[in-house]
Amino acid sequence: MQTQRTILGPQQVFKVVFLGNSGVGKSSFIQQYCTGRFYSKMNATVGIDFQMKTLTLGSTVITLQLWDTAGQERFRSITEQYYRKADGILAMYDITKSSSFVAVRAWLDSVKEKMCDSAVLMLLANKLDLVADRGKEVKTGEGQRLADQHNALFYECSAKTGHNVEELMTYLAG
């Protein structure tokens, strides 16, 4: 009896922190990415929650620790402790609510002061699936300009349909 083993390259662990106001879809995004499913009834995150997802890029096994932070102001000081040593920071807003876009500016300003120089910063415009029903309150160009101002990558996505979820996370891990 012979056993075959696959030799994989070194394993890397990346800490990825999700920031943004409550209700923009951070938890739903993480669920979609980890399970391929959308849950319409999600409770607001209290404090911090996290999940892990492992993927293989080439011969490298990468484990992403996905840190889901509470969007409420009262948890802001707790949240700041988590993105200091993050490898990736994903700031998210709801494309159908301009108030969440205004608020994400404060999240980005806060991050810029405390994030590691080597961290990757992304700005995510979530809920693209709702644009047909609710309208797009934040234009693509506005999001791109804000991302450019902060040297961040910009993606429009949908935690519900999975649009751009896998792509942007694979890019982040690569």
PyMOL CGO cylinders between C-alpha atoms (Angstrom):
from pymol import cmd
from pymol.cgo import CYLINDER

trace = [
    CYLINDER, 0.00, 0.00, 0.00, 1.45, 3.33, -1.07, 0.3, 1, 1, 1, 1, 1, 1,
    CYLINDER, 1.45, 3.33, -1.07, 0.47, 6.73, 0.24, 0.3, 1, 1, 1, 1, 1, 1,
    CYLINDER, 0.47, 6.73, 0.24, 0.71, 9.87, -1.83, 0.3, 1, 1, 1, 1, 1, 1,
    CYLINDER, 0.71, 9.87, -1.83, 1.30, 13.24, -0.22, 0.3, 1, 1, 1, 1, 1, 1,
    CYLINDER, 1.30, 13.24, -0.22, 1.00, 16.62, -1.79, 0.3, 1, 1, 1, 1, 1, 1,
    CYLINDER, 1.00, 16.62, -1.79, 3.83, 18.87, -0.85, 0.3, 1, 1, 1, 1, 1, 1,
    CYLINDER, 3.83, 18.87, -0.85, 2.59, 22.38, -0.36, 0.3, 1, 1, 1, 1, 1, 1,
    CYLINDER, 2.59, 22.38, -0.36, 4.72, 25.45, 0.05, 0.3, 1, 1, 1, 1, 1, 1,
    CYLINDER, 4.72, 25.45, 0.05, 4.94, 27.46, 3.21, 0.3, 1, 1, 1, 1, 1, 1,
    CYLINDER, 4.94, 27.46, 3.21, 1.77, 28.48, 4.95, 0.3, 1, 1, 1, 1, 1, 1,
    CYLINDER, 1.77, 28.48, 4.95, 1.10, 32.17, 5.41, 0.3, 1, 1, 1, 1, 1, 1,
    CYLINDER, 1.10, 32.17, 5.41, -1.42, 33.69, 7.77, 0.3, 1, 1, 1, 1, 1, 1,
    CYLINDER, -1.42, 33.69, 7.77, -2.89, 37.09, 6.99, 0.3, 1, 1, 1, 1, 1, 1,
    CYLINDER, -2.89, 37.09, 6.99, -4.98, 39.15, 9.37, 0.3, 1, 1, 1, 1, 1, 1,
    CYLINDER, -4.98, 39.15, 9.37, -7.74, 41.02, 7.52, 0.3, 1, 1, 1, 1, 1, 1,
    CYLINDER, -7.74, 41.02, 7.52, -9.91, 43.53, 9.37, 0.3, 1, 1, 1, 1, 1, 1,
    CYLINDER, -9.91, 43.53, 9.37, -13.30, 44.74, 8.10, 0.3, 1, 1, 1, 1, 1, 1,
    CYLINDER, -13.30, 44.74, 8.10, -14.36, 48.27, 9.09, 0.3, 1, 1, 1, 1, 1, 1,
    CYLINDER, -14.36, 48.27, 9.09, -17.43, 50.37, 8.44, 0.3, 1, 1, 1, 1, 1, 1,
    CYLINDER, -17.43, 50.37, 8.44, -20.70, 51.46, 9.93, 0.3, 1, 1, 1, 1, 1, 1,
    CYLINDER, -20.70, 51.46, 9.93, -23.21, 48.99, 11.29, 0.3, 1, 1, 1, 1, 1, 1,
    CYLINDER, -23.21, 48.99, 11.29, -25.43, 47.57, 8.56, 0.3, 1, 1, 1, 1, 1, 1,
    CYLINDER, -25.43, 47.57, 8.56, -23.10, 48.03, 5.57, 0.3, 1, 1, 1, 1, 1, 1,
    CYLINDER, -23.10, 48.03, 5.57, -22.70, 44.26, 5.14, 0.3, 1, 1, 1, 1, 1, 1,
    CYLINDER, -22.70, 44.26, 5.14, -19.36, 43.32, 6.73, 0.3, 1, 1, 1, 1, 1, 1,
    CYLINDER, -19.36, 43.32, 6.73, -20.68, 40.14, 8.39, 0.3, 1, 1, 1, 1, 1, 1,
    CYLINDER, -20.68, 40.14, 8.39, -22.66, 39.17, 5.29, 0.3, 1, 1, 1, 1, 1, 1,
    CYLINDER, -22.66, 39.17, 5.29, -19.57, 39.66, 3.13, 0.3, 1, 1, 1, 1, 1, 1,
    CYLINDER, -19.57, 39.66, 3.13, -17.51, 37.38, 5.37, 0.3, 1, 1, 1, 1, 1, 1,
    CYLINDER, -17.51, 37.38, 5.37, -20.28, 34.75, 5.40, 0.3, 1, 1, 1, 1, 1, 1,
    CYLINDER, -20.28, 34.75, 5.40, -20.55, 34.87, 1.61, 0.3, 1, 1, 1, 1, 1, 1,
    CYLINDER, -20.55, 34.87, 1.61, -16.80, 34.48, 1.22, 0.3, 1, 1, 1, 1, 1, 1,
    CYLINDER, -16.80, 34.48, 1.22, -16.44, 31.65, 3.75, 0.3, 1, 1, 1, 1, 1, 1,
    CYLINDER, -16.44, 31.65, 3.75, -19.59, 29.65, 3.02, 0.3, 1, 1, 1, 1, 1, 1,
    CYLINDER, -19.59, 29.65, 3.02, -20.84, 30.84, -0.39, 0.3, 1, 1, 1, 1, 1, 1,
    CYLINDER, -20.84, 30.84, -0.39, -24.16, 31.69, 1.24, 0.3, 1, 1, 1, 1, 1, 1,
    CYLINDER, -24.16, 31.69, 1.24, -26.05, 34.86, 2.04, 0.3, 1, 1, 1, 1, 1, 1,
    CYLINDER, -26.05, 34.86, 2.04, -28.02, 35.06, 5.26, 0.3, 1, 1, 1, 1, 1, 1,
    CYLINDER, -28.02, 35.06, 5.26, -30.66, 37.78, 5.17, 0.3, 1, 1, 1, 1, 1, 1,
    CYLINDER, -30.66, 37.78, 5.17, -31.14, 37.76, 8.94, 0.3, 1, 1, 1, 1, 1, 1,
    CYLINDER, -31.14, 37.76, 8.94, -27.79, 38.71, 10.47, 0.3, 1, 1, 1, 1, 1, 1,
    CYLINDER, -27.79, 38.71, 10.47, -27.46, 40.19, 13.95, 0.3, 1, 1, 1, 1, 1, 1,
    CYLINDER, -27.46, 40.19, 13.95, -25.26, 43.23, 14.48, 0.3, 1, 1, 1, 1, 1, 1,
    CYLINDER, -25.26, 43.23, 14.48, -21.76, 42.28, 15.52, 0.3, 1, 1, 1, 1, 1, 1,
    CYLINDER, -21.76, 42.28, 15.52, -20.98, 43.10, 19.13, 0.3, 1, 1, 1, 1, 1, 1,
    CYLINDER, -20.98, 43.10, 19.13, -17.32, 43.91, 19.67, 0.3, 1, 1, 1, 1, 1, 1,
    CYLINDER, -17.32, 43.91, 19.67, -15.27, 41.63, 17.39, 0.3, 1, 1, 1, 1, 1, 1,
    CYLINDER, -15.27, 41.63, 17.39, -15.93, 38.31, 15.68, 0.3, 1, 1, 1, 1, 1, 1,
    CYLINDER, -15.93, 38.31, 15.68, -13.70, 36.36, 13.33, 0.3, 1, 1, 1, 1, 1, 1,
    CYLINDER, -13.70, 36.36, 13.33, -13.66, 33.50, 10.86, 0.3, 1, 1, 1, 1, 1, 1,
    CYLINDER, -13.66, 33.50, 10.86, -10.87, 31.81, 8.97, 0.3, 1, 1, 1, 1, 1, 1,
    CYLINDER, -10.87, 31.81, 8.97, -10.63, 30.73, 5.37, 0.3, 1, 1, 1, 1, 1, 1,
    CYLINDER, -10.63, 30.73, 5.37, -7.75, 28.82, 3.82, 0.3, 1, 1, 1, 1, 1, 1,
    CYLINDER, -7.75, 28.82, 3.82, -6.91, 28.96, 0.14, 0.3, 1, 1, 1, 1, 1, 1,
    CYLINDER, -6.91, 28.96, 0.14, -4.04, 27.85, -2.04, 0.3, 1, 1, 1, 1, 1, 1,
    CYLINDER, -4.04, 27.85, -2.04, -2.42, 30.26, -4.47, 0.3, 1, 1, 1, 1, 1, 1,
    CYLINDER, -2.42, 30.26, -4.47, 0.19, 28.50, -6.57, 0.3, 1, 1, 1, 1, 1, 1,
    CYLINDER, 0.19, 28.50, -6.57, 2.08, 26.35, -4.07, 0.3, 1, 1, 1, 1, 1, 1,
    CYLINDER, 2.08, 26.35, -4.07, 1.41, 28.61, -1.08, 0.3, 1, 1, 1, 1, 1, 1,
    CYLINDER, 1.41, 28.61, -1.08, -1.28, 27.81, 1.46, 0.3, 1, 1, 1, 1, 1, 1,
    CYLINDER, -1.28, 27.81, 1.46, -2.77, 31.02, 2.81, 0.3, 1, 1, 1, 1, 1, 1,
    CYLINDER, -2.77, 31.02, 2.81, -5.01, 31.30, 5.81, 0.3, 1, 1, 1, 1, 1, 1,
    CYLINDER, -5.01, 31.30, 5.81, -7.00, 34.49, 6.08, 0.3, 1, 1, 1, 1, 1, 1,
    CYLINDER, -7.00, 34.49, 6.08, -8.16, 35.51, 9.52, 0.3, 1, 1, 1, 1, 1, 1,
    CYLINDER, -8.16, 35.51, 9.52, -11.21, 37.65, 8.78, 0.3, 1, 1, 1, 1, 1, 1,
    CYLINDER, -11.21, 37.65, 8.78, -11.91, 40.02, 11.65, 0.3, 1, 1, 1, 1, 1, 1,
    CYLINDER, -11.91, 40.02, 11.65, -15.46, 41.37, 11.68, 0.3, 1, 1, 1, 1, 1, 1,
    CYLINDER, -15.46, 41.37, 11.68, -15.70, 44.54, 13.72, 0.3, 1, 1, 1, 1, 1, 1,
    CYLINDER, -15.70, 44.54, 13.72, -18.74, 46.22, 15.22, 0.3, 1, 1, 1, 1, 1, 1,
    CYLINDER, -18.74, 46.22, 15.22, -19.74, 49.35, 13.37, 0.3, 1, 1, 1, 1, 1, 1,
    CYLINDER, -19.74, 49.35, 13.37, -21.21, 51.20, 16.34, 0.3, 1, 1, 1, 1, 1, 1,
    CYLINDER, -21.21, 51.20, 16.34, -19.28, 54.19, 17.66, 0.3, 1, 1, 1, 1, 1, 1,
    CYLINDER, -19.28, 54.19, 17.66, -19.07, 52.74, 21.19, 0.3, 1, 1, 1, 1, 1, 1,
    CYLINDER, -19.07, 52.74, 21.19, -16.83, 49.93, 19.90, 0.3, 1, 1, 1, 1, 1, 1,
    CYLINDER, -16.83, 49.93, 19.90, -14.45, 52.18, 17.94, 0.3, 1, 1, 1, 1, 1, 1,
    CYLINDER, -14.45, 52.18, 17.94, -11.62, 52.07, 20.50, 0.3, 1, 1, 1, 1, 1, 1,
    CYLINDER, -11.62, 52.07, 20.50, -11.74, 48.25, 20.57, 0.3, 1, 1, 1, 1, 1, 1,
    CYLINDER, -11.74, 48.25, 20.57, -11.71, 48.12, 16.79, 0.3, 1, 1, 1, 1, 1, 1,
    CYLINDER, -11.71, 48.12, 16.79, -8.61, 50.33, 16.55, 0.3, 1, 1, 1, 1, 1, 1,
    CYLINDER, -8.61, 50.33, 16.55, -6.58, 47.77, 18.48, 0.3, 1, 1, 1, 1, 1, 1,
    CYLINDER, -6.58, 47.77, 18.48, -7.26, 45.18, 15.80, 0.3, 1, 1, 1, 1, 1, 1,
    CYLINDER, -7.26, 45.18, 15.80, -6.16, 47.06, 12.72, 0.3, 1, 1, 1, 1, 1, 1,
    CYLINDER, -6.16, 47.06, 12.72, -2.80, 48.14, 14.10, 0.3, 1, 1, 1, 1, 1, 1,
    CYLINDER, -2.80, 48.14, 14.10, -1.23, 44.80, 13.13, 0.3, 1, 1, 1, 1, 1, 1,
    CYLINDER, -1.23, 44.80, 13.13, -3.49, 43.91, 10.22, 0.3, 1, 1, 1, 1, 1, 1,
    CYLINDER, -3.49, 43.91, 10.22, -2.14, 42.77, 6.85, 0.3, 1, 1, 1, 1, 1, 1,
    CYLINDER, -2.14, 42.77, 6.85, -5.31, 43.89, 5.09, 0.3, 1, 1, 1, 1, 1, 1,
    CYLINDER, -5.31, 43.89, 5.09, -7.93, 46.46, 6.00, 0.3, 1, 1, 1, 1, 1, 1,
    CYLINDER, -7.93, 46.46, 6.00, -11.24, 46.52, 4.16, 0.3, 1, 1, 1, 1, 1, 1,
    CYLINDER, -11.24, 46.52, 4.16, -13.33, 49.63, 4.78, 0.3, 1, 1, 1, 1, 1, 1,
    CYLINDER, -13.33, 49.63, 4.78, -16.90, 49.15, 3.59, 0.3, 1, 1, 1, 1, 1, 1,
    CYLINDER, -16.90, 49.15, 3.59, -19.89, 51.34, 2.86, 0.3, 1, 1, 1, 1, 1, 1,
    CYLINDER, -19.89, 51.34, 2.86, -23.40, 50.75, 1.52, 0.3, 1, 1, 1, 1, 1, 1,
    CYLINDER, -23.40, 50.75, 1.52, -23.61, 52.03, -2.07, 0.3, 1, 1, 1, 1, 1, 1,
    CYLINDER, -23.61, 52.03, -2.07, -27.32, 52.81, -1.56, 0.3, 1, 1, 1, 1, 1, 1,
    CYLINDER, -27.32, 52.81, -1.56, -26.75, 55.00, 1.55, 0.3, 1, 1, 1, 1, 1, 1,
    CYLINDER, -26.75, 55.00, 1.55, -24.67, 58.13, 1.17, 0.3, 1, 1, 1, 1, 1, 1,
    CYLINDER, -24.67, 58.13, 1.17, -24.51, 58.48, 4.98, 0.3, 1, 1, 1, 1, 1, 1,
    CYLINDER, -24.51, 58.48, 4.98, -22.42, 55.31, 5.17, 0.3, 1, 1, 1, 1, 1, 1,
    CYLINDER, -22.42, 55.31, 5.17, -20.08, 56.74, 2.53, 0.3, 1, 1, 1, 1, 1, 1,
    CYLINDER, -20.08, 56.74, 2.53, -19.65, 59.94, 4.55, 0.3, 1, 1, 1, 1, 1, 1,
    CYLINDER, -19.65, 59.94, 4.55, -18.94, 57.81, 7.64, 0.3, 1, 1, 1, 1, 1, 1,
    CYLINDER, -18.94, 57.81, 7.64, -16.37, 55.59, 5.89, 0.3, 1, 1, 1, 1, 1, 1,
    CYLINDER, -16.37, 55.59, 5.89, -14.17, 58.68, 5.47, 0.3, 1, 1, 1, 1, 1, 1,
    CYLINDER, -14.17, 58.68, 5.47, -13.72, 58.81, 9.26, 0.3, 1, 1, 1, 1, 1, 1,
    CYLINDER, -13.72, 58.81, 9.26, -12.90, 55.10, 9.30, 0.3, 1, 1, 1, 1, 1, 1,
    CYLINDER, -12.90, 55.10, 9.30, -10.26, 55.64, 6.59, 0.3, 1, 1, 1, 1, 1, 1,
    CYLINDER, -10.26, 55.64, 6.59, -8.76, 58.66, 8.39, 0.3, 1, 1, 1, 1, 1, 1,
    CYLINDER, -8.76, 58.66, 8.39, -8.55, 56.68, 11.62, 0.3, 1, 1, 1, 1, 1, 1,
    CYLINDER, -8.55, 56.68, 11.62, -6.93, 53.72, 9.85, 0.3, 1, 1, 1, 1, 1, 1,
    CYLINDER, -6.93, 53.72, 9.85, -4.30, 55.80, 8.08, 0.3, 1, 1, 1, 1, 1, 1,
    CYLINDER, -4.30, 55.80, 8.08, -2.90, 56.97, 11.42, 0.3, 1, 1, 1, 1, 1, 1,
    CYLINDER, -2.90, 56.97, 11.42, -2.53, 53.51, 12.93, 0.3, 1, 1, 1, 1, 1, 1,
    CYLINDER, -2.53, 53.51, 12.93, -2.17, 50.88, 10.20, 0.3, 1, 1, 1, 1, 1, 1,
    CYLINDER, -2.17, 50.88, 10.20, 1.11, 49.11, 9.36, 0.3, 1, 1, 1, 1, 1, 1,
    CYLINDER, 1.11, 49.11, 9.36, 2.99, 50.51, 6.36, 0.3, 1, 1, 1, 1, 1, 1,
    CYLINDER, 2.99, 50.51, 6.36, 2.87, 47.13, 4.64, 0.3, 1, 1, 1, 1, 1, 1,
    CYLINDER, 2.87, 47.13, 4.64, -0.91, 46.67, 5.07, 0.3, 1, 1, 1, 1, 1, 1,
    CYLINDER, -0.91, 46.67, 5.07, -3.16, 46.61, 2.02, 0.3, 1, 1, 1, 1, 1, 1,
    CYLINDER, -3.16, 46.61, 2.02, -6.08, 49.02, 2.24, 0.3, 1, 1, 1, 1, 1, 1,
    CYLINDER, -6.08, 49.02, 2.24, -9.28, 48.43, 0.27, 0.3, 1, 1, 1, 1, 1, 1,
    CYLINDER, -9.28, 48.43, 0.27, -12.45, 50.47, -0.02, 0.3, 1, 1, 1, 1, 1, 1,
    CYLINDER, -12.45, 50.47, -0.02, -15.50, 48.33, -0.73, 0.3, 1, 1, 1, 1, 1, 1,
    CYLINDER, -15.50, 48.33, -0.73, -18.81, 49.65, -2.03, 0.3, 1, 1, 1, 1, 1, 1,
    CYLINDER, -18.81, 49.65, -2.03, -21.23, 46.91, -0.98, 0.3, 1, 1, 1, 1, 1, 1,
    CYLINDER, -21.23, 46.91, -0.98, -24.88, 46.14, -1.80, 0.3, 1, 1, 1, 1, 1, 1,
    CYLINDER, -24.88, 46.14, -1.80, -24.53, 46.53, -5.56, 0.3, 1, 1, 1, 1, 1, 1,
    CYLINDER, -24.53, 46.53, -5.56, -27.47, 44.10, -5.82, 0.3, 1, 1, 1, 1, 1, 1,
    CYLINDER, -27.47, 44.10, -5.82, -29.82, 46.73, -4.32, 0.3, 1, 1, 1, 1, 1, 1,
    CYLINDER, -29.82, 46.73, -4.32, -29.08, 49.49, -6.84, 0.3, 1, 1, 1, 1, 1, 1,
    CYLINDER, -29.08, 49.49, -6.84, -31.96, 48.50, -9.16, 0.3, 1, 1, 1, 1, 1, 1,
    CYLINDER, -31.96, 48.50, -9.16, -34.50, 48.81, -6.30, 0.3, 1, 1, 1, 1, 1, 1,
    CYLINDER, -34.50, 48.81, -6.30, -33.06, 51.61, -4.16, 0.3, 1, 1, 1, 1, 1, 1,
    CYLINDER, -33.06, 51.61, -4.16, -30.88, 53.57, -6.54, 0.3, 1, 1, 1, 1, 1, 1,
    CYLINDER, -30.88, 53.57, -6.54, -27.18, 54.25, -6.32, 0.3, 1, 1, 1, 1, 1, 1,
    CYLINDER, -27.18, 54.25, -6.32, -26.60, 57.10, -3.86, 0.3, 1, 1, 1, 1, 1, 1,
    CYLINDER, -26.60, 57.10, -3.86, -22.82, 56.88, -4.19, 0.3, 1, 1, 1, 1, 1, 1,
    CYLINDER, -22.82, 56.88, -4.19, -21.47, 56.98, -7.73, 0.3, 1, 1, 1, 1, 1, 1,
    CYLINDER, -21.47, 56.98, -7.73, -18.56, 54.75, -8.74, 0.3, 1, 1, 1, 1, 1, 1,
    CYLINDER, -18.56, 54.75, -8.74, -16.36, 57.78, -9.43, 0.3, 1, 1, 1, 1, 1, 1,
    CYLINDER, -16.36, 57.78, -9.43, -16.90, 59.11, -5.89, 0.3, 1, 1, 1, 1, 1, 1,
    CYLINDER, -16.90, 59.11, -5.89, -15.80, 55.82, -4.37, 0.3, 1, 1, 1, 1, 1, 1,
    CYLINDER, -15.80, 55.82, -4.37, -12.80, 55.59, -6.68, 0.3, 1, 1, 1, 1, 1, 1,
    CYLINDER, -12.80, 55.59, -6.68, -11.73, 59.16, -5.82, 0.3, 1, 1, 1, 1, 1, 1,
    CYLINDER, -11.73, 59.16, -5.82, -11.92, 58.47, -2.08, 0.3, 1, 1, 1, 1, 1, 1,
    CYLINDER, -11.92, 58.47, -2.08, -9.93, 55.26, -2.54, 0.3, 1, 1, 1, 1, 1, 1,
    CYLINDER, -9.93, 55.26, -2.54, -7.31, 57.15, -4.57, 0.3, 1, 1, 1, 1, 1, 1,
    CYLINDER, -7.31, 57.15, -4.57, -7.01, 59.82, -1.85, 0.3, 1, 1, 1, 1, 1, 1,
    CYLINDER, -7.01, 59.82, -1.85, -6.15, 57.08, 0.66, 0.3, 1, 1, 1, 1, 1, 1,
    CYLINDER, -6.15, 57.08, 0.66, -4.00, 54.95, -1.67, 0.3, 1, 1, 1, 1, 1, 1,
    CYLINDER, -4.00, 54.95, -1.67, -6.60, 52.20, -1.37, 0.3, 1, 1, 1, 1, 1, 1,
    CYLINDER, -6.60, 52.20, -1.37, -7.84, 49.67, -3.89, 0.3, 1, 1, 1, 1, 1, 1,
    CYLINDER, -7.84, 49.67, -3.89, -11.51, 50.12, -4.81, 0.3, 1, 1, 1, 1, 1, 1,
    CYLINDER, -11.51, 50.12, -4.81, -14.15, 47.49, -5.55, 0.3, 1, 1, 1, 1, 1, 1,
    CYLINDER, -14.15, 47.49, -5.55, -17.89, 47.51, -5.91, 0.3, 1, 1, 1, 1, 1, 1,
    CYLINDER, -17.89, 47.51, -5.91, -19.32, 44.25, -4.63, 0.3, 1, 1, 1, 1, 1, 1,
    CYLINDER, -19.32, 44.25, -4.63, -22.37, 42.42, -3.38, 0.3, 1, 1, 1, 1, 1, 1,
    CYLINDER, -22.37, 42.42, -3.38, -22.30, 40.20, -0.32, 0.3, 1, 1, 1, 1, 1, 1,
    CYLINDER, -22.30, 40.20, -0.32, -25.72, 38.90, -1.41, 0.3, 1, 1, 1, 1, 1, 1,
    CYLINDER, -25.72, 38.90, -1.41, -24.89, 37.77, -4.95, 0.3, 1, 1, 1, 1, 1, 1,
    CYLINDER, -24.89, 37.77, -4.95, -21.17, 37.25, -4.35, 0.3, 1, 1, 1, 1, 1, 1,
    CYLINDER, -21.17, 37.25, -4.35, -20.25, 39.76, -7.08, 0.3, 1, 1, 1, 1, 1, 1,
    CYLINDER, -20.25, 39.76, -7.08, -16.49, 40.53, -6.80, 0.3, 1, 1, 1, 1, 1, 1,
    CYLINDER, -16.49, 40.53, -6.80, -16.21, 38.82, -3.38, 0.3, 1, 1, 1, 1, 1, 1,
    CYLINDER, -16.21, 38.82, -3.38, -13.94, 35.94, -4.42, 0.3, 1, 1, 1, 1, 1, 1,
    CYLINDER, -13.94, 35.94, -4.42, -11.98, 38.14, -6.84, 0.3, 1, 1, 1, 1, 1, 1,
    CYLINDER, -11.98, 38.14, -6.84, -11.07, 40.87, -4.38, 0.3, 1, 1, 1, 1, 1, 1,
    CYLINDER, -11.07, 40.87, -4.38, -10.20, 38.43, -1.60, 0.3, 1, 1, 1, 1, 1, 1,
    CYLINDER, -10.20, 38.43, -1.60, -7.97, 36.41, -3.93, 0.3, 1, 1, 1, 1, 1, 1,
    CYLINDER, -7.97, 36.41, -3.93, -6.29, 39.64, -5.04, 0.3, 1, 1, 1, 1, 1, 1,
    CYLINDER, -6.29, 39.64, -5.04, -5.76, 40.60, -1.40, 0.3, 1, 1, 1, 1, 1, 1,
    CYLINDER, -5.76, 40.60, -1.40, -4.21, 37.20, -0.60, 0.3, 1, 1, 1, 1, 1, 1,
    CYLINDER, -4.21, 37.20, -0.60, -1.94, 37.26, -3.67, 0.3, 1, 1, 1, 1, 1, 1,
]
cmd.load_cgo(trace, "trace")
